[in-house]
Amino acid sequence: MPEFCPPKVANALWVAYRRGRIDEQTAKEVWQLFLSYIQQGILNVLPDPPLDDVLDFALRYNVPVYDSIYIVSAQQEGCPLLTADERLFQTVTPHLPFVQWLGDYGRENRQ
């Protein structure tokens, strides 16, 4: 995951708390679990890709810069990117088969 991701996760927990979706204890527990995944190497924090590459990608595919950071990072690492953003998936999948939609995950096992 790009290095800008942990602050985004922390912010998402804060927003969920502020909106009453989770309590403070849950926010703290989820944050500690997230950090433990990083410490255990389950999640890897990678340096953000060069912004020139990210902006080029964003302009070429008409994808927001934050989404482009994830995609360019996955492309540089040679790994798949799983997204829950169907619109993003539809935009890039004809060109980037390593981007996969969460809605397809496990579908072959459910049929």
Rosetta blueprint (number, residue, H / E / L):
1 M L
2 P E
3 E L
4 F L
5 C H
6 P H
7 P H
8 K H
9 V H
10 A H
11 N H
12 A H
13 L H
14 W H
15 V H
16 A H
17 Y H
18 R H
19 R L
20 G L
21 R L
22 I L
23 D L
24 E H
25 Q H
26 T H
27 A H
28 K H
29 E H
30 V H
31 W H
32 Q H
33 L H
34 F H
35 L H
36 S H
37 Y H
38 I H
39 Q H
40 Q L
41 G L
42 I L
43 L L
44 N L
45 V L
46 L E
47 P L
48 D L
49 P L
50 P L
51 L H
52 D H
53 D H
54 V H
55 L H
56 D H
57 F H
58 A H
59 L H
60 R H
61 Y H
62 N L
63 V L
64 P L
65 V H
66 Y H
67 D H
68 S H
69 I H
70 Y H
71 I H
72 V H
73 S H
74 A H
75 Q H
76 Q H
77 E H
78 G L
79 C L
80 P L
81 L E
82 L E
83 T E
84 A L
85 D L
86 E H
87 R H
88 L H
89 F H
90 Q H
91 T H
92 V H
93 T L
94 P L
95 H L
96 L L
97 P L
98 F L
99 V E
100 Q E
101 W E
102 L H
103 G H
104 D H
105 Y L
106 G L
107 R H
108 E H
109 N H
110 R H
111 Q L
